[in-house]
Amino acid sequence: MEGPAAEAADLRGVTNFMIDLYDDEKFVGELMDLCIENAINYALAQIKEGADTIGIGDAIASQISPDMYQRLVLPREKKLVQTIQQAGGLARLHICGNINHLLPFIAELNINIIDCDWMVDMEQARRILGPRVTLTGNLDPVNAVMRSTSEKIRRGFQDIYHKVGNPYFVNAGCEIPVGTPRENLQALCDPIPAM
């Protein structure tokens, strides 16, 4: 499901949403509140039907300043995450792009799982988010997965795992492009040798 910023950007269009953040915080806050109400209802329905993990995508959030993220987006993401967890689910967050500048605020979410895009410093993410958050990622889906070899992919994940330790699971940094060789997709499923 979409997070508050991503859903509001979908509804308004990215350009209008970004302008709204500066020109009309009250309106954009009310719009994100409406988005979160719907997301909560959807998450609770999924958990009621047996889902154990709810994924939240808030792609546009990486384009927002830390101050604006903390004031406008974080409280709404926090409400969604807390509701999911109180209902017995795990909350998984993905924000596209470089979120290094947002990690201290994301730590306040007490998220269970975070998908890190390929621009994220995984060692910094582990330091800031702590040992209880499951990190996923974060090979570059184009250059380190699609245009790479299965052996380089395995080595890349092994390097990340040795830096961040458990809890961790392999994942590309973002969406894997169509045309990625089958053997490279298989390498994403191979186990990482123990440390």
GROMACS elastic network, one bead per residue, 0.5 to 0.9 nm:
[ bonds ]
;  ai    aj funct       b0    kb
    1     7     6  0.87134   500
    1    39     6  0.68665   500
    1    42     6  0.81983   500
    1    43     6  0.80445   500
    1    54     6  0.76477   500
    1    55     6  0.61125   500
    1    56     6  0.50677   500
    1    57     6  0.61138   500
    1    58     6  0.87232   500
    2     5     6  0.79966   500
    2     6     6  0.57797   500
    2     7     6  0.54106   500
    2    35     6  0.84976   500
    2    36     6  0.89348   500
    2    39     6  0.73503   500
    2    55     6  0.82809   500
    2    56     6  0.54708   500
    2    58     6  0.58310   500
    2    59     6  0.83236   500
    3     6     6  0.54562   500
    3     7     6  0.60371   500
    3     8     6  0.84710   500
    3    32     6  0.86403   500
    3    35     6  0.78039   500
    3    36     6  0.72852   500
    3    39     6  0.76176   500
    3    56     6  0.55541   500
    3    57     6  0.53904   500
    3    59     6  0.80708   500
    3    61     6  0.89688   500
    3    73     6  0.87165   500
    3    76     6  0.83484   500
    3    77     6  0.65990   500
    3    80     6  0.82936   500
    3    93     6  0.86265   500
    4     7     6  0.54200   500
    4     8     6  0.60899   500
    4     9     6  0.85296   500
    4    31     6  0.83803   500
    4    33     6  0.73686   500
    4    34     6  0.85556   500
    4    35     6  0.57115   500
    4    36     6  0.58011   500
    4    39     6  0.83291   500
    4    57     6  0.89407   500
    4    58     6  0.68502   500
    4    73     6  0.66701   500
    4    76     6  0.65474   500
    4    77     6  0.66759   500
    4    80     6  0.89751   500
    5     8     6  0.51769   500
    5     9     6  0.60253   500
    5    10     6  0.85347   500
    5    17     6  0.84347   500
    5    28     6  0.89491   500
    5    32     6  0.65212   500
    5    35     6  0.85773   500
    5    58     6  0.60199   500
    5    59     6  0.78373   500
    5    60     6  0.63864   500
    5    61     6  0.62690   500
    5    72     6  0.87643   500
    5    73     6  0.64236   500
    5    76     6  0.89938   500
    5    77     6  0.89264   500
    6     9     6  0.50304   500
    6    10     6  0.60971   500
    6    11     6  0.86734   500
    6    14     6  0.85846   500
    6    57     6  0.71377   500
    6    59     6  0.57838   500
    6    60     6  0.55011   500
    6    61     6  0.72259   500
    7    11     6  0.62396   500
    7    12     6  0.86247   500
    7    32     6  0.75619   500
    7    35     6  0.63625   500
    7    36     6  0.87827   500
    7    57     6  0.89919   500
    7    58     6  0.77405   500
    8    11     6  0.50895   500
    8    12     6  0.60498   500
    8    13     6  0.78993   500
    8    14     6  0.84476   500
    8    17     6  0.68681   500
    8    28     6  0.76147   500
    8    31     6  0.63369   500
    8    32     6  0.58204   500
    8    34     6  0.89176   500
    8    35     6  0.67668   500
    9    12     6  0.51553   500
    9    13     6  0.50208   500
    9    15     6  0.79583   500
    9    16     6  0.76292   500
    9    17     6  0.51952   500
    9    18     6  0.78125   500
    9    60     6  0.74958   500
   10    13     6  0.53180   500
   10    14     6  0.67380   500
   10    17     6  0.85053   500
   11    14     6  0.84981   500
   11    17     6  0.84437   500
   12    15     6  0.79499   500
   12    16     6  0.57555   500
   12    17     6  0.55984   500
   13    16     6  0.54450   500
   13    17     6  0.60270   500
   13    18     6  0.86234   500
   14    17     6  0.51119   500
   14    18     6  0.61344   500
   14    19     6  0.86285   500
   14    60     6  0.80323   500
   15    18     6  0.52469   500
   15    19     6  0.62723   500
   15    20     6  0.85608   500
   16    19     6  0.50992   500
   16    20     6  0.59768   500
   16    21     6  0.86738   500
   17    21     6  0.63111   500
   17    28     6  0.74536   500
   18    21     6  0.52431   500
   18    22     6  0.70842   500
   18    23     6  0.89230   500
   18    63     6  0.88257   500
   18    64     6  0.81559   500
   19    22     6  0.54616   500
   19    23     6  0.60286   500
   19    24     6  0.80496   500
   20    25     6  0.64842   500
   20    27     6  0.75231   500
   20    28     6  0.61289   500
   21    24     6  0.60010   500
   21    25     6  0.52963   500
   21    26     6  0.87948   500
   21    27     6  0.86581   500
   21    28     6  0.63280   500
   21    29     6  0.85800   500
   21    64     6  0.88939   500
   21    68     6  0.79768   500
   21    72     6  0.86820   500
   22    25     6  0.64894   500
   24    27     6  0.54645   500
   24    28     6  0.63600   500
   24    29     6  0.85696   500
   25    28     6  0.51073   500
   25    29     6  0.58313   500
   25    30     6  0.84624   500
   25    72     6  0.80409   500
   26    29     6  0.51374   500
   26    30     6  0.62239   500
   26    31     6  0.86362   500
   27    30     6  0.51473   500
   27    31     6  0.61485   500
   27    32     6  0.86327   500
   28    32     6  0.61088   500
   28    33     6  0.85068   500
   28    72     6  0.85215   500
   29    32     6  0.51266   500
   29    33     6  0.61105   500
   29    34     6  0.86852   500
   29    72     6  0.65484   500
   29    73     6  0.83924   500
   30    34     6  0.63136   500
   30    35     6  0.86738   500
   31    34     6  0.51662   500
   31    35     6  0.63132   500
   31    36     6  0.87378   500
   32    36     6  0.61042   500
   32    37     6  0.85968   500
   32    72     6  0.85815   500
   32    73     6  0.80216   500
   32    76     6  0.74224   500
   33    36     6  0.50716   500
   33    37     6  0.62184   500
   33    38     6  0.87574   500
   33    76     6  0.70166   500
   34    37     6  0.51528   500
   34    38     6  0.64717   500
   34    39     6  0.86681   500
   35    38     6  0.53022   500
   35    39     6  0.61405   500
   35    40     6  0.86540   500
   36    40     6  0.59375   500
   36    41     6  0.84983   500
   36    76     6  0.67139   500
   36    77     6  0.79178   500
   36    79     6  0.80146   500
   36    80     6  0.66655   500
   37    40     6  0.52390   500
   37    41     6  0.63753   500
   37    42     6  0.87282   500
   37    80     6  0.85327   500
   38    41     6  0.51781   500
   38    42     6  0.62000   500
   38    43     6  0.86051   500
   39    42     6  0.50459   500
   39    43     6  0.60067   500
   39    44     6  0.85212   500
   39    80     6  0.73888   500
   40    43     6  0.50625   500
   40    44     6  0.60468   500
   40    45     6  0.84890   500
   40    79     6  0.86453   500
   40    80     6  0.60467   500
   40    81     6  0.89998   500
   40    83     6  0.70127   500
   40    84     6  0.75920   500
   41    44     6  0.52639   500
   41    45     6  0.61898   500
   41    46     6  0.87130   500
   42    45     6  0.51565   500
   42    46     6  0.62898   500
   42    47     6  0.87658   500
   43    46     6  0.51190   500
   43    47     6  0.62435   500
   43    48     6  0.85623   500
   43    51     6  0.87566   500
   43    54     6  0.66437   500
   43    80     6  0.85355   500
   43    83     6  0.85110   500
   43    84     6  0.66487   500
   43    89     6  0.89082   500
   44    47     6  0.50986   500
   44    48     6  0.60125   500
   44    49     6  0.86085   500
   44    83     6  0.80843   500
   44    84     6  0.69582   500
   44    87     6  0.70339   500
   44    89     6  0.89359   500
   45    48     6  0.50597   500
   45    49     6  0.63339   500
   45    50     6  0.88709   500
   45    51     6  0.88210   500
   46    49     6  0.51794   500
   46    50     6  0.64779   500
   46    51     6  0.53834   500
   46    52     6  0.83931   500
   46    54     6  0.79699   500
   47    50     6  0.50720   500
   47    52     6  0.62607   500
   47    53     6  0.79379   500
   47    54     6  0.80592   500
   47    84     6  0.80386   500
   47    87     6  0.71874   500
   47    88     6  0.75663   500
   47    89     6  0.65470   500
   48    51     6  0.72212   500
   48    87     6  0.85019   500
   51    54     6  0.72071   500
   51    89     6  0.73354   500
   52    88     6  0.73976   500
   52    90     6  0.61357   500
   52    91     6  0.88479   500
   53    84     6  0.85359   500
   53    89     6  0.53854   500
   53    91     6  0.58824   500
   53    92     6  0.69032   500
   54    84     6  0.73604   500
   54    89     6  0.68393   500
   54    90     6  0.62262   500
   54    91     6  0.52231   500
   54    92     6  0.60228   500
   54    93     6  0.85998   500
   55    90     6  0.85321   500
   55    91     6  0.61807   500
   55    93     6  0.59080   500
   55    94     6  0.75796   500
   55   113     6  0.88868   500
   56    77     6  0.88093   500
   56    80     6  0.89519   500
   56    81     6  0.87296   500
   56    91     6  0.73132   500
   56    92     6  0.59218   500
   56    94     6  0.62386   500
   56    95     6  0.84839   500
   57    60     6  0.89326   500
   57    92     6  0.84685   500
   57    93     6  0.59617   500
   57    95     6  0.59323   500
   57    96     6  0.81080   500
   58    61     6  0.57758   500
   58    62     6  0.83339   500
   58    77     6  0.88696   500
   58    93     6  0.75367   500
   58    94     6  0.63206   500
   58    96     6  0.74074   500
   59    62     6  0.66793   500
   59    63     6  0.84516   500
   59    94     6  0.69677   500
   59    97     6  0.75987   500
   60    63     6  0.56030   500
   60    64     6  0.72563   500
   60    95     6  0.71179   500
   60    96     6  0.70555   500
   60    97     6  0.86090   500
   61    64     6  0.53231   500
   61    65     6  0.84380   500
   61    69     6  0.69893   500
   61    73     6  0.77312   500
   61    95     6  0.64264   500
   61    96     6  0.78238   500
   61    97     6  0.88758   500
   61    99     6  0.82870   500
   61   102     6  0.88089   500
   62    65     6  0.78933   500
   62    66     6  0.88908   500
   62    69     6  0.87201   500
   62    95     6  0.64523   500
   62    96     6  0.65333   500
   62    97     6  0.59590   500
   62    98     6  0.61733   500
   62    99     6  0.54922   500
   62   100     6  0.88862   500
   62   101     6  0.84435   500
   62   102     6  0.75816   500
   63    97     6  0.82386   500
   63    98     6  0.86234   500
   63    99     6  0.87766   500
   64    67     6  0.82294   500
   64    68     6  0.63449   500
   64    69     6  0.59955   500
   65    68     6  0.52645   500
   65    69     6  0.60142   500
   65    70     6  0.85237   500
   65   101     6  0.84108   500
   65   102     6  0.84154   500
   66    69     6  0.50177   500
   66    70     6  0.60239   500
   66    71     6  0.85906   500
   66   101     6  0.65788   500
   66   102     6  0.59088   500
   66   105     6  0.80844   500
   67    70     6  0.51884   500
   67    71     6  0.62127   500
   67    72     6  0.84714   500
   68    71     6  0.51567   500
   68    72     6  0.56914   500
   68    73     6  0.72672   500
   68    74     6  0.88735   500
   69    72     6  0.54885   500
   69    74     6  0.58516   500
   69    75     6  0.88575   500
   69   102     6  0.77097   500
   69   105     6  0.81948   500
   70    73     6  0.61831   500
   70    74     6  0.50958   500
   70    75     6  0.72930   500
   70   102     6  0.84389   500
   70   105     6  0.65236   500
   70   106     6  0.89972   500
   71    74     6  0.65739   500
   71    75     6  0.70456   500
   72    75     6  0.65571   500
   72    76     6  0.72703   500
   73    76     6  0.54442   500
   73    77     6  0.61903   500
   73    78     6  0.85492   500
   74    77     6  0.50564   500
   74    78     6  0.58858   500
   74    79     6  0.85500   500
   74   105     6  0.72332   500
   74   106     6  0.75313   500
   74   108     6  0.84097   500
   74   109     6  0.76671   500
   75    78     6  0.50021   500
   75    79     6  0.62513   500
   75    80     6  0.88176   500
   75   109     6  0.87185   500
   76    79     6  0.51028   500
   76    80     6  0.64303   500
   76    81     6  0.86984   500
   77    80     6  0.51554   500
   77    81     6  0.61153   500
   77    82     6  0.85452   500
   77   109     6  0.73981   500
   78    81     6  0.50936   500
   78    82     6  0.59768   500
   78    83     6  0.84379   500
   78   108     6  0.79039   500
   78   109     6  0.53178   500
   78   110     6  0.82995   500
   78   111     6  0.87475   500
   79    82     6  0.52813   500
   79    83     6  0.61464   500
   79    84     6  0.86903   500
   79   109     6  0.88533   500
   80    83     6  0.52055   500
   80    84     6  0.62597   500
   80    85     6  0.87056   500
   80    91     6  0.87077   500
   81    84     6  0.51910   500
   81    85     6  0.62123   500
   81    86     6  0.85718   500
   81    90     6  0.83356   500
   81    91     6  0.58335   500
   81    92     6  0.84801   500
   81    93     6  0.89994   500
   81   109     6  0.69551   500
   81   110     6  0.79992   500
   81   111     6  0.68592   500
   82    85     6  0.51267   500
   82    86     6  0.59469   500
   82    87     6  0.84916   500
   82    91     6  0.84741   500
   82   109     6  0.80730   500
   82   110     6  0.84551   500
   82   111     6  0.87898   500
   83    86     6  0.51286   500
   83    87     6  0.61896   500
   83    88     6  0.87973   500
   83    89     6  0.87104   500
   84    87     6  0.52381   500
   84    88     6  0.66049   500
   84    89     6  0.52664   500
   84    90     6  0.66809   500
   84    91     6  0.63639   500
   85    88     6  0.50892   500
   85    90     6  0.57662   500
   85    91     6  0.66977   500
   85   111     6  0.89932   500
   85   112     6  0.88866   500
   86    89     6  0.72715   500
   90   111     6  0.79655   500
   90   112     6  0.58915   500
   90   113     6  0.76819   500
   91   110     6  0.89793   500
   91   111     6  0.58338   500
   91   112     6  0.54132   500
   91   113     6  0.63963   500
   91   114     6  0.85367   500
   92   111     6  0.65435   500
   92   112     6  0.60135   500
   92   114     6  0.55434   500
   92   115     6  0.73849   500
   93   111     6  0.71869   500
   93   112     6  0.83028   500
   93   113     6  0.63752   500
   93   115     6  0.61368   500
   93   116     6  0.88073   500
   94   113     6  0.87996   500
   94   114     6  0.60156   500
   94   116     6  0.67635   500
   94   117     6  0.78774   500
   94   174     6  0.86631   500
   95    98     6  0.82828   500
   95    99     6  0.72409   500
   95   114     6  0.85908   500
   95   115     6  0.74639   500
   95   116     6  0.74801   500
   95   117     6  0.74279   500
   96    99     6  0.77936   500
   96   115     6  0.88146   500
   96   116     6  0.78608   500
   96   117     6  0.59011   500
   96   118     6  0.89480   500
   96   173     6  0.84659   500
   96   174     6  0.70170   500
   97   116     6  0.83063   500
   97   117     6  0.56574   500
   97   118     6  0.73883   500
   97   119     6  0.62470   500
   97   120     6  0.75727   500
   97   173     6  0.87765   500
   97   174     6  0.85216   500
   98   101     6  0.77003   500
   98   102     6  0.86825   500
   98   116     6  0.85096   500
   98   117     6  0.68515   500
   98   118     6  0.77733   500
   98   119     6  0.50361   500
   98   120     6  0.54074   500
   98   121     6  0.86430   500
   99   102     6  0.51197   500
   99   103     6  0.62719   500
   99   116     6  0.81775   500
   99   117     6  0.81836   500
   99   119     6  0.78861   500
   99   120     6  0.62379   500
   99   121     6  0.88833   500
  100   103     6  0.53869   500
  100   104     6  0.83431   500
  100   119     6  0.83006   500
  100   120     6  0.58493   500
  100   121     6  0.67927   500
  100   124     6  0.77078   500
  100   125     6  0.74147   500
  101   104     6  0.74323   500
  101   105     6  0.86304   500
  102   105     6  0.54837   500
  102   106     6  0.61374   500
  102   107     6  0.87219   500
  103   107     6  0.60696   500
  103   108     6  0.88822   500
  103   124     6  0.84820   500
  103   125     6  0.66625   500
  103   128     6  0.66305   500
  103   129     6  0.72065   500
  104   107     6  0.52536   500
  104   108     6  0.71584   500
  104   125     6  0.89460   500
  104   128     6  0.62678   500
  104   129     6  0.75574   500
  105   108     6  0.53381   500
  105   109     6  0.73410   500
  106   109     6  0.53449   500
  106   110     6  0.76279   500
  106   111     6  0.77480   500
  106   128     6  0.89839   500
  106   129     6  0.76525   500
  107   110     6  0.59166   500
  107   111     6  0.74074   500
  107   128     6  0.67001   500
  107   129     6  0.50478   500
  107   130     6  0.81229   500
  108   111     6  0.81011   500
  108   129     6  0.86213   500
  109   112     6  0.89033   500
  110   129     6  0.82942   500
  110   132     6  0.89489   500
  110   133     6  0.77521   500
  111   114     6  0.69664   500
  111   129     6  0.88433   500
  111   133     6  0.66193   500
  111   134     6  0.86435   500
  112   132     6  0.74824   500
  112   133     6  0.51841   500
  112   134     6  0.61684   500
  112   135     6  0.88026   500
  113   133     6  0.56281   500
  113   135     6  0.59634   500
  113   136     6  0.73574   500
  113   168     6  0.88905   500
  114   133     6  0.72193   500
  114   134     6  0.63781   500
  114   135     6  0.52975   500
  114   136     6  0.61592   500
  114   137     6  0.86934   500
  115   134     6  0.85957   500
  115   135     6  0.62331   500
  115   137     6  0.58994   500
  115   138     6  0.76083   500
  115   171     6  0.77831   500
  115   172     6  0.87574   500
  115   173     6  0.73063   500
  115   174     6  0.81359   500
  116   119     6  0.78788   500
  116   120     6  0.59964   500
  116   121     6  0.85496   500
  116   122     6  0.75784   500
  116   125     6  0.84330   500
  116   135     6  0.70127   500
  116   136     6  0.59327   500
  116   137     6  0.52370   500
  116   138     6  0.55179   500
  116   171     6  0.86546   500
  116   172     6  0.84828   500
  116   173     6  0.58494   500
  116   174     6  0.78481   500
  117   120     6  0.57773   500
  117   136     6  0.87369   500
  117   137     6  0.65066   500
  117   138     6  0.54151   500
  117   139     6  0.76017   500
  117   140     6  0.75892   500
  117   141     6  0.89998   500
  117   172     6  0.74996   500
  117   174     6  0.54879   500
  118   121     6  0.81444   500
  118   122     6  0.89407   500
  118   137     6  0.70878   500
  118   139     6  0.52455   500
  118   141     6  0.76440   500
  118   172     6  0.74595   500
  118   174     6  0.71493   500
  119   122     6  0.89045   500
  119   138     6  0.78528   500
  119   139     6  0.87443   500
  119   140     6  0.78689   500
  119   173     6  0.78451   500
  120   123     6  0.88478   500
  120   124     6  0.81427   500
  120   125     6  0.74151   500
  120   138     6  0.74992   500
  120   173     6  0.86180   500
  121   124     6  0.53107   500
  121   125     6  0.61718   500
  121   126     6  0.87867   500
  121   138     6  0.89844   500
  122   126     6  0.61452   500
  122   127     6  0.85753   500
  122   135     6  0.81160   500
  122   137     6  0.84553   500
  122   138     6  0.77118   500
  122   160     6  0.72648   500
  122   163     6  0.76413   500
  122   164     6  0.68156   500
  123   126     6  0.51568   500
  123   127     6  0.62274   500
  123   128     6  0.86609   500
  123   160     6  0.83704   500
  123   163     6  0.61880   500
  123   164     6  0.59283   500
  124   127     6  0.50541   500
  124   128     6  0.60855   500
  124   129     6  0.83238   500
  125   128     6  0.52784   500
  125   129     6  0.57086   500
  125   130     6  0.78528   500
  125   135     6  0.80955   500
  125   164     6  0.86154   500
  126   129     6  0.52907   500
  126   130     6  0.53438   500
  126   131     6  0.67291   500
  126   133     6  0.80039   500
  126   134     6  0.89965   500
  126   135     6  0.75520   500
  126   163     6  0.88127   500
  126   164     6  0.60582   500
  126   165     6  0.87629   500
  127   130     6  0.55063   500
  127   131     6  0.79770   500
  127   164     6  0.86916   500
  129   132     6  0.78162   500
  129   133     6  0.63653   500
  130   133     6  0.62065   500
  131   134     6  0.77424   500
  131   164     6  0.88101   500
  131   165     6  0.85782   500
  131   166     6  0.74593   500
  131   167     6  0.71344   500
  132   166     6  0.86225   500
  132   167     6  0.70421   500
  133   166     6  0.89769   500
  133   167     6  0.68213   500
  133   168     6  0.84384   500
  134   166     6  0.72622   500
  134   168     6  0.51526   500
  134   169     6  0.74152   500
  135   138     6  0.88681   500
  135   164     6  0.81220   500
  135   166     6  0.81834   500
  135   167     6  0.65520   500
  135   169     6  0.66358   500
  135   170     6  0.85891   500
  136   167     6  0.88174   500
  136   168     6  0.57114   500
  136   169     6  0.50681   500
  136   170     6  0.56453   500
  136   171     6  0.55609   500
  136   172     6  0.79944   500
  136   173     6  0.80885   500
  137   140     6  0.87775   500
  137   157     6  0.81476   500
  137   160     6  0.83638   500
  137   168     6  0.83865   500
  137   169     6  0.71785   500
  137   170     6  0.55181   500
  137   172     6  0.50069   500
  137   174     6  0.79388   500
  138   141     6  0.83031   500
  138   157     6  0.80666   500
  138   160     6  0.79304   500
  138   170     6  0.75750   500
  138   171     6  0.60965   500
  138   172     6  0.50831   500
  138   174     6  0.76387   500
  139   142     6  0.86368   500
  139   143     6  0.83600   500
  139   144     6  0.57711   500
  139   145     6  0.69024   500
  139   153     6  0.79096   500
  139   156     6  0.70868   500
  139   157     6  0.74665   500
  139   160     6  0.88172   500
  139   170     6  0.87776   500
  139   171     6  0.72186   500
  139   174     6  0.82030   500
  140   143     6  0.56648   500
  140   145     6  0.64777   500
  140   146     6  0.87058   500
  140   172     6  0.63750   500
  140   173     6  0.53802   500
  140   174     6  0.74123   500
  140   176     6  0.88843   500
  141   144     6  0.58704   500
  141   146     6  0.61864   500
  141   147     6  0.85442   500
  141   172     6  0.54605   500
  141   173     6  0.59038   500
  141   174     6  0.61465   500
  141   175     6  0.65646   500
  141   176     6  0.51858   500
  141   177     6  0.70251   500
  142   145     6  0.56090   500
  142   147     6  0.60522   500
  142   148     6  0.82315   500
  142   176     6  0.70915   500
  142   177     6  0.68217   500
  142   180     6  0.84151   500
  143   146     6  0.61006   500
  143   147     6  0.50295   500
  143   148     6  0.62503   500
  144   147     6  0.62588   500
  144   148     6  0.51846   500
  144   149     6  0.80422   500
  144   152     6  0.75610   500
  144   153     6  0.65386   500
  144   156     6  0.79792   500
  144   172     6  0.86106   500
  145   148     6  0.51894   500
  145   149     6  0.72659   500
  145   150     6  0.79667   500
  145   152     6  0.84484   500
  145   153     6  0.62963   500
  145   172     6  0.73766   500
  145   176     6  0.76276   500
  145   177     6  0.89565   500
  145   180     6  0.72878   500
  145   181     6  0.87410   500
  145   184     6  0.63677   500
  145   185     6  0.78828   500
  145   188     6  0.85863   500
  146   149     6  0.80617   500
  146   176     6  0.73014   500
  146   177     6  0.68998   500
  146   178     6  0.85572   500
  146   179     6  0.73446   500
  146   181     6  0.65795   500
  146   184     6  0.69196   500
  146   185     6  0.84223   500
  147   180     6  0.74501   500
  147   181     6  0.84134   500
  147   184     6  0.88838   500
  148   151     6  0.83678   500
  148   152     6  0.64743   500
  148   153     6  0.69478   500
  148   184     6  0.74870   500
  149   152     6  0.52498   500
  149   153     6  0.62576   500
  149   154     6  0.87409   500
  149   181     6  0.87712   500
  149   183     6  0.79523   500
  149   184     6  0.62398   500
  149   187     6  0.87139   500
  150   153     6  0.50533   500
  150   154     6  0.62624   500
  150   155     6  0.86681   500
  150   183     6  0.60920   500
  150   185     6  0.80370   500
  150   186     6  0.77382   500
  150   187     6  0.52906   500
  150   188     6  0.82986   500
  151   154     6  0.51661   500
  151   155     6  0.62171   500
  151   156     6  0.85344   500
  151   184     6  0.84971   500
  151   187     6  0.76061   500
  152   155     6  0.50099   500
  152   156     6  0.59357   500
  152   157     6  0.86272   500
  153   157     6  0.63019   500
  153   158     6  0.85340   500
  153   184     6  0.72127   500
  153   187     6  0.64348   500
  153   188     6  0.73001   500
  154   157     6  0.53209   500
  154   158     6  0.61358   500
  154   159     6  0.86588   500
  154   187     6  0.61806   500
  154   188     6  0.74694   500
  154   190     6  0.75550   500
  154   191     6  0.85592   500
  154   192     6  0.73189   500
  155   159     6  0.60875   500
  155   160     6  0.86547   500
  155   192     6  0.88145   500
  156   159     6  0.51505   500
  156   160     6  0.63630   500
  156   161     6  0.86470   500
  157   160     6  0.50719   500
  157   161     6  0.60212   500
  157   162     6  0.85158   500
  157   169     6  0.89261   500
  157   170     6  0.64860   500
  157   171     6  0.84645   500
  157   188     6  0.85631   500
  157   192     6  0.72245   500
  158   161     6  0.50569   500
  158   162     6  0.61085   500
  158   163     6  0.86507   500
  158   192     6  0.59762   500
  158   193     6  0.74033   500
  158   195     6  0.88299   500
  159   162     6  0.52132   500
  159   163     6  0.63919   500
  159   164     6  0.88988   500
  160   163     6  0.51251   500
  160   164     6  0.62461   500
  160   165     6  0.80769   500
  160   170     6  0.89377   500
  161   164     6  0.52633   500
  161   165     6  0.51475   500
  161   166     6  0.75052   500
  161   168     6  0.69579   500
  161   169     6  0.82397   500
  161   170     6  0.84377   500
  161   192     6  0.79043   500
  161   195     6  0.82842   500
  162   165     6  0.56591   500
  162   195     6  0.66770   500
  164   167     6  0.81827   500
  164   168     6  0.74780   500
  165   168     6  0.65211   500
  165   195     6  0.82796   500
  166   169     6  0.81525   500
  170   188     6  0.66986   500
  170   189     6  0.78280   500
  170   190     6  0.89758   500
  170   191     6  0.87132   500
  170   192     6  0.85172   500
  171   174     6  0.79971   500
  171   188     6  0.68265   500
  171   189     6  0.88916   500
  172   175     6  0.70408   500
  172   176     6  0.69135   500
  172   188     6  0.78632   500
  173   176     6  0.83893   500
  176   179     6  0.88467   500
  176   180     6  0.72358   500
  176   185     6  0.88834   500
  177   180     6  0.60766   500
  178   181     6  0.88934   500
  179   182     6  0.85601   500
  180   183     6  0.85172   500
  180   184     6  0.67535   500
  180   185     6  0.69582   500
  181   184     6  0.53250   500
  181   185     6  0.65388   500
  181   186     6  0.88437   500
  182   185     6  0.50551   500
  182   186     6  0.62251   500
  182   187     6  0.87009   500
  183   187     6  0.62410   500
  183   188     6  0.89053   500
  184   187     6  0.50084   500
  184   188     6  0.67218   500
  185   188     6  0.53173   500
  185   189     6  0.71715   500
  186   189     6  0.52850   500
  186   190     6  0.66771   500
  187   190     6  0.51809   500
  187   191     6  0.85682   500
  188   191     6  0.84111   500
  191   194     6  0.88810   500
  192   195     6  0.87035   500
